[in-house]
Amino acid sequence: MTSDQTDLGSESTRARPKPDRSVAALLADLVNEMGLLFRQEIALLKAELAEQFSRLGRGVTAIVVAGLIAFSGWLALLAAAVLGLANVVEPWLAASIVGVAALAIGAALFYFGKSRLDAAALVPRRTLNSLRENEAWIKSQVS
């Protein structure tokens, strides 16, 4: 017999309930084992959440840094537009034109984004319809 089989045999012998144990003792063991299982599951959940939040934090950091770099690039492009337009018109007028255009684009994007965040737009209509259908189906099955 190999050592693996010996180990397996000894574990299976320990795991078997003794025939002289009472039902109350078996139920107490069951409650203790369920408590242990519950605590282990909570510990696993905490570990997984910590890992996910760590990953989320790194992702958010990368997005923020990317946004700052992209914003810097946007400012450089605006400066280039001002300098290019300054060859055609006065520099103050070139800066004003580029500034007003950038503000107009920003305002349009703001109102577009605001309309997407309206409370009525955030209602999960498909889920609510599905729940209503499920409710109707359950009522038809019960009656």
N, C-alpha and C positions, 0 to 999 in steps of 0.2 A: 504494500500500500504506500502511495507517495505521501509526502508531507502535506500537499494540498488537500488530499482526501482526508487525512487525519484532522487538519484544521477545520474542514467543513463538517466533519462528523462531530467534533467537539462543540462547534457552534450550534449545530442542529440539536444536540442533546441538551444544551443549556436553554435553547429557545422553546423546547417542549414544555407545556404546563404539566405540573405534577398532578396525578389523579386524585390526591388527597386534599387538594386546595378547594376551598369553598367558593361558591358563586360570588359572595361578597368580596373575597380577596381578589378574584379574577376581575370583578368590576372595578375595584380600587386600582388594580394594575392598569386596566384599560383607561381609566380617567387620568392616571399619572402619565401614561404613554401619550395620550391625546394632548395633555398639557405640554409635554416635551416637544411633540411634533409641532404644536402651535407656536411655541417659542422659537423653534428652529426655522419655521416658515417666516416668522416676523424678522428674524435675523437675516435670512436670505433676502427678504424684501428690502430691508434697510441697506444691505450691501449693494443690491442692484440699483436702488434709487440713488445711492451715493455715486455709483459709477456713471449712471445716466446724467446726473446733475453735473458731474465733472466734465463729461463730454459736451453737454449743453453749454457750460461756461466757456470751454475752449472755442466752441462754434460761435457763440455770441461775441467773444473777444475778437475773433478773426473777422467777423462781419463789421464790427465797429471800426477796427483798424482799416479795413478795406474801404469803408465809407469815408473815413477821414482822408485817406489817400486819394480817393475819387473826387472828393470835394476840393482838395488842393489842385488836382488836375483841372477841375471845372473853373476854379479861379484863374488858373494860368490861361485857359482858353478864353475867358472873358477879357483878361488883360491883352491877349493877342488880338482879340476882336476890336478892342478900343484902339490899340496901336495901328491896326490895319485901317480902321475907319478914319483915324486921325490924319491919314495921308490924303483923304478926300475932303473932309470938313475940319472945322476947328476942333482941337483936342477936348475941350469942355463939352462940345456938342456930341462928339463921338462917345465919350463916357456916359453922357445922359441917354443917348439912344440905346447903347448896350445895356445900361442899367434898367431902363424902362422895359426893354424886351425880356430881360431876365426876370424882372418882377411879374410881368404878364404871364410868362410860362409857369413861374412858381405859383401864382394865384390860381391859374387854371388847374394845375395838378392838385393844389390844396382842396379846391371845391370838388374835384373828381374823387379824391380820397375820402372827403367828408361824406359825400353821398353814398359811398360804399360802406361806411361805418354807421349809417342810419339804423336805428333800432329795428325798424320794419324789415330791413334788408338782412338782419342777422337771425331772423326767426327760421328755425330748421323745418321748413314746410314739408319736405319729403318725409322726414322722420315722423312728424305729427300725422301726416296722411297715413303712413304705414301703421302707426299706433291705432288710429281710428279703424282702419281695415281689420287689424288684429282683434280689436274689441268687438267689432261686428261679427267676425268669424267665431269668436269664443261664445258670444251670445247665441248665435245660431246653433252651435254645437250643444250648448247647455239646454236649450229649449226644444 
